[in-house]
């Protein structure tokens, strides 16, 4: 029972059981199911109740699948609650928001829908993913996220804590990465903390292959037996590894038991948590309230209706210069690679149907003089013919869709549609090639190349290519999935992905039969209304295992838009993407800009509902759109406090701020009153619809504290969706939880509201808060650090890194380049500093020097030389020796302490005479 695939236990009446069904935004990988918008788009609704309703339908469809196939798990792996710290993360589409508290609210709504209203017997058992600090695909199994305590407790943990405390999830999946040097799958302290938030059982299920990573790619444990034992002891209960075969895992656990690394009590504890999930799901209960769900509860009319509603709610109007809403009359051009495509992502199901933007326009645009809607659809691709230099034949698909260039069509012949290819450039050199006569994509399956795919898909995408132009103006093509190049066989003219290098690849003469940008310009010039839909394919240039190569709208998309805009300045830029973009000047100058995610099966209808004003726009950005990539910060730097990143801390002016989104009316923010009491803070915001259309405003309140004793973020405090008729004024009550004024106080080791002057701000986005009220809160007084002092509780640092103290617990600070420092503000009892607890990373001279900060200068007063012979995890106390004589005497309380690390030292903490550093060492 410790493996994902548990066998039946007939003597106990237990059926086989498998953890994990994928239900990120609909049931995935199990055939036909309703496909809702991506989570980042659902989050644009800023509405936990919408997420609850979607979750209810998804949970129902999962149970319908399980009714048809009992092997389907009622334990579901969703929602993803990693805060969207950085927009270059390849899996951005899977999360909800840059803000952890908004993430927690939305995730709790979705999980409640999946779970159902019965607190005892659940419709499904949701699993939070991925714990913790996971926002990069680049080297994801070996990178270590640096989380100082404030960032851990203020930014990362709240997204998980909210759903767990709400009682709507029954499991958690650790992430592949490490945090502060320790893999999350053996992070006992973090998993214990997570479980402390509830009295209920929480199953911890590993991510796929992560147990093997512990001793292979991460090399954290010397062998897989110790790795599996460490994971079990840390709190992992179910191992997802080796596919459905449990034997490799169980053999390792049995050997760990034989070696005495674990006990049967450890096994029993994990098995009890697995069984608790099964009990909760109603597997053993004849009174299961969800037993009435049958295999027919799929694709119900109400599911289609909610898919359309949620697609409309995912639309965000970013800019509108009196262009929107549109009138569906006259001629219309729908242009771009996303004009007539509905693209699933890796965790999407198989929808029963799809409606693209072009489909919706064709169906709903008013008829023209000829009796039919005047709709022109141009995807912007170049149509080309590719003639083999070697055979003289055109590249084409044979009768069995296998690729040929056999010379049966003479080079002098005029190319017909069967030898023409529509080439879509998705940016960064990534291409897809579709047969002009069939629309089917070219793909490689091993060495064989066929033209039979409907879209890019698969764990290793088979349909993506890169072209290389040679000095003689011929072209060769590389399959990105395998790295192999197209080459024509010597006999028969078959074309396969067999060449190892460009030198061995077939060369083709490329004839452009139709220019995509020229066709787009012509269509835009002749149309009354132009919609230019550009963005990403969720399987290309950013997805699980692949971070985005850049933040800018890819050059081919930007150039297509520029061409369209020059031809028709009133064109609407429709961005369909899994993530934000930095836009160039042409895109920023669009008369109207609209963003939506990949919106599921009703994407086109939902988008057009808003463009036509049949549904009032109410979407708001769940994450910041930065003006430049530099503004977003370093993808691998998780210390948002130190780096000054995310909307919480960044001083950069965003392109479109967190929370931004327009209505088709005008909303005025008139007044803000704040009431404080024992229950907390209540913000009362008065807003007025001064326009002539109905509107739904998302009223947002934020907290900040410019004069706070420590750097305090501007963060979302409360929000509410408010419907306003034309001319209507409403006062909205926004209760603000106390934790929106709290910080993690490293001197106390707790979340604390410090006595300080705070502000409550209100407005339509994080960057537009016209109303502000000062709030003076009675809280805890600022206190100094005291000895013993944990190194990780520093207030500022340079050149240092947090790492694991031992393989099991604790943290130390190192200087990877050989030199670094930490600073602490006021420290009590500094004169008593007598010992440091430390270890080594390597041989060579190493030391820790303590400097008192006084009169604007740092004065050394004590030093410890690190003894030779210590191992990486051999922490030991070393006495401090006095140094220096020119500085002032060491004060009982100092305005600052600077700790300098030199050489391969690992510092855990600083202790006082007679008290040591026991509490800083594991």
C-alpha positions, 0 to 999 in steps of 0.5 A, a space after each residue: 500500500 506504500 506504492 501508487 498502485 496498491 494491489 487488492 487484499 482479498 481477505 480484507 475485501 480491499 479492491 486495487 487502489 491507485 492514487 492520483 487522477 488528473 483534474 487540473 481544469 477538467 478530467 484529463 487523460 481519461 477520454 471525453 470530458 468537459 474542458 474548462 479554461 486553464 486555472 490561470 484564466 479561471 483565476 481571472 474571475 477572482 471568484 472562489 464560488 465560480 471555482 467551486 462550481 467548476 470543481 463540483 462539475 469536474 468532481 462529478 465527471 471524475 466519479 462518472 469515469 470511476 463508475 465506468 472504470 473502478 480503476 479510476 482513482 477518487 484521489 485527484 491531483 489538483 489544485 496547483 497552489 504554487 504562487 505565480 512568482 515569476 511569469 517565465 515559469 513553464 507551468 504558469 498556466 497551472 497556477 492561480 495567482 501571483 498573490 498567495 492569499 488569492 491563490 488560497 481562496 481560489 484553490 479552496 473554492 475549487 477543492 471544495 467543489 471537488 470534495 463536495 459538501 458532505 464533510 464525512 464522505 467526499 466526492 473526490 479527495 483533492 491533493 495540493 500540488 506542489 509543496 514547496 517553492 516550485 516555480 522553475 522547470 530548468 533543472 527542477 529536480 536539482 535546483 534549491 529555492 532560497 527561502 529566508 524565514 520571512 519569504 517562507 512564512 509570508 509568501 509561500 506557506 499561505 497558499 497551502 495553509 488556507 485550503 488545509 485549514 478549510 478542510 477541503 483537501 486530504 493530500 499534498 504532493 511535494 515538489 521536485 526541487 529542494 528548499 534551502 538545500 534539502 529535497 522537499 520529499 525529505 523535508 520533515 520539518 516542513 511536512 510536520 508544519 503543514 500537518 500541524 494546521 489541521 487535526 485531520 489526516 493528510 496523505 503525502 504522495 510523492 511526485 512521479 519519479 521523485 523518490 528515485 531522484 533522491 539518490 540519483 539526480 539529487 544525490 542527497 542520499 547515498 543509495 535508494 534504500 536510505 532515500 526511501 527510508 528518509 522519505 517515509 520518515 519525513 512523512 511521505 506515505 505513498 511512492 509514485 515511481 516506476 509506473 504501475 509496478 510497485 515491486 522496485 519500491 517495495 523491495 527498497 522499503 523491505 530492505 530499509 526495514 531489514 536494515 533497521 532504518 525504519 520500523 513497522 510503526 512507520 509503515 503502519 502510519 503511512 498505510 493508515 493515511 492511505 486508507 483514510 483517503 479511501 475511507 473519505 472517498 466513500 469506497 467502503 460506505 454503502 451510504 456514499 451520497 455520491 453513489 448515484 453518479 453514473 457513467 452518463 454524468 458527462 458532458 451534461 448541458 449544465 456543464 457546457 453552460 458553465 464551460 461557456 460562462 467560465 470562458 467569458 469570466 476568464 477574459 480581461 480587457 486590458 485596454 479599450 480606446 472606445 473600440 469595444 464592445 463590437 457590433 457584429 455587423 459588416 465585414 470582419 477579419 479574424 487573423 492569427 494562429 489562435 484565430 481558429 484553434 482551440 489548444 489543450 495543454 498537457 493536463 487537459 482532457 479530450 473535449 466533446 467539441 471545441 468552439 474557436 473564436 473564428 467558429 463563434 464569429 462565423 456562427 454569430 456575425 450578422 449576415 451581409 448583403 449576400 445573405 451570409 456573414 462576411 467573415 474572413 479567417 487568415 491564420 498568418 502562416 506562410 504557405 510554402 513548397 519544399 523541393 528536395 535538392 537531392 531528388 528534385 521532388 516536392 516534399 509531400 505526404 503519401 497515401 499512408 501519410 508517410 513523408 516523401 520527396 520521391 521526384 514523382 512530381 517533376 520539379 518543372 510541375 506547378 505545385 498543387 495543394 498536396 505539396 504545399 505546407 502551411 508553416 506557423 512560426 511560434 517564435 524562437 525558431 519553433 515551427 509547425 508544418 501543416 499540409 495545406 490540403 488536410 491541415 494535418 501536422 508533420 510529426 516524427 515518431 522515432 525515425 518515421 515522419 508522418 503528416 497526420 497530427 491535429 495538434 502538438 501533443 505528448 510528453 515529448 512533442 512530436 510536431 515541433 520543428 526548427 528550420 535552418 537556412 544555409 548559405 546557398 539559401 536552401 533549408 534543412 529541418 530539425 525535429 525538436 523532440 528527437 534532435 534529428 534532421 530530415 533526410 531523404 532515403 537513397 531509394 524510394 524517396 522516403 523522408 525520415 528524421 534520420 540525420 544526426 547533423 545539418 551537414 547530413 540533412 536533406 536540403 530543400 529549396 523553399 518557395 513561398 506560395 503565399 505570404 502570411 503577413 501579406 494575406 493578413 494585411 490584405 484581410 485587415 485592410 478590407 474589413 470593418 472589424 479586425 480581431 488579431 489573435 496571437 499567443 502561444 501553443 501550450 505544448 511549445 515554448 513553455 510547459 512542464 519540463 520547459 521554462 519560457 525562453 523569454 517574456 516578450 511576445 514572440 517576434 513572429 506574433 509581434 510582427 503579424 500584429 504590427 502588419 495588421 495594425 498598420 493595415 487597420 488601426 482599429 484592430 483589436 489585439 487578442 492575446 490568447 496565452 498561458 502567461 503574461 507578455 511584455 509587449 513592444 511599442 506596436 502592441 502597447 499602442 493597440 486601440 484595444 487589447 484583450 487577454 484570455 487563457 486557453 479557454 477550454 471547449 467554449 473558448 470562442 463563445 466565451 471570448 466573443 460574448 465579452 467582445 460583443 458586450 453580451 457579457 460585461 467584462 469582469 476579468 482581472 489579472 491574477 498576476 502582473 504583466 511586467 513591461 520588461 523581462 528585467 522587471 520580473 527578476 531572476 527566475 531562480 531567485 525566490 527571495 522576493 524580499 531581498 530581490 524586490 520582486 513580485 507586486 509585493 515589493 517591486 518598484 518597477 512600473 508594470 505594463 498591466 498591474 496585478 488586479 487590472 481589468 476594465 469594464 465597458 463603463 466608468 467606475 469611480 472610487 469615492 470614499 474609503 472608511 476604515 473601522 478597527 475593532 476586536 474582530 479586526 479591520 473593516 474597510 468600507 469602500 464607496 464606488 459609483 458607476 458613472 457610465 451608461 452600461 451595467 458593470 461588474 467591478 472587482 473592488 480591491 483593498 491593499 495594505 502597506 506600511 511605508 514607515 514600518 520597522 522592517 520592509 513591509 509589502 503592499 499586498 492584497 487585503 480583501 476584494 469583492 465583486 460588485 454589480 453596478 447598474 448605470 448611475 448606481 452607488 454602493 458601499 462595499 464592506 471588505 473585512 481585512 484579516 489580521 494576517 494582512 498586517 502581519 510579518 514573520 518576526 525573526 526575533 520571535 519566530 512567529 507571525 506578528 502584527 507590530 505596532 506601527 502606522 499602516 495604510 489601507 488602500 482601495 482601487 481597481 488594481 495594485 498600482 491604481 489605489 486612489 483611496 488611502 486611509 492611515 490606520 494605527 494598530 496596537 501590536 507587538 513592540 519591536 524587540 532586538 535579536 537575542 542570543 542564541 541567534 540563528 544564522 538564517 534569521 538574518 535581516 540582510 545578506 550578501 554573498 551567502 546561501 542557505 543550506 541544510 544543516 543535516 540531511 534531516 533537519 536544520 539550516 545553516 548559512 554558507 558563502 559559496 564564493 568564499 566570502 559573504 556576510 550577514 547583518 542583524 539589526 539591534 542585538 541584545 547581549 552581544 557582549 556575551 557572544 562566546 561560541 558559534 556552531 558551524 561545520 565545513 563544506 571543504 578543506 582550507 582556511 575558514 573563519 567567522 568574524 563578528 563585527 559590531 556596527 556603530 557610528 556607521 562603521 563595522 568594528 571586528 570584535 570576535 572571530 572563530 577559526 573553523 577546525 579542520 576535519 569537520 564533515 559537511 553535517 558535523 556541526 560543532 561549537 567553536 569558541 569565539 576569540 577576541 580580535 581588534 582593539 581600535 573599536 568601541 567596547 562591545 555594547 550590551 545592545 548594539 544597533 547592528 551585528 555584521 557576521 563575515 563568513 570566509 572560506 568553506 564555513 557553514 554557520 548555524 548560529 551564535 551562542 552566549 556564555 554558558 548557554 551555547 547554541 543548542 536551539 539553533 542546531 538540529 
